């Protein structure tokens, strides 16, 4: 697994908003999801010993996108879930998440990811 450089543990070099240790761990796991595959908030949470909501909140604040591909994390039902604080395919960010996944070859039907794309 490639690492986010330690010197970039803040949102930007000029930022006073540090990335927490938990967020850092979430971003490391997220980076391990290969292009064309997805995981769920719950699967990441289980590996972290945390909750799906905590994972979602960390990804909502992801300052490293697209290096940390948070668009590859979906809801347990395989619905797209949230993206930058918006939920569902009818929102601008939801449509953006869908387009990113489809550009990587992930197949969706009615807003749900085909289970064969789970990592």
Secondary structure, DSSP 8 states (H G I E B T S, - for coil): -----GGG-BSSTT---B--HHHHHHHHHHHTS-TT-BEEHHHHHHHHTS-HHHHHHHHHT-TTTTTS-GGGEE-TTSB--EETTEESTTSHHHHHHHHHHHHTT--EETTEE-GGGB-
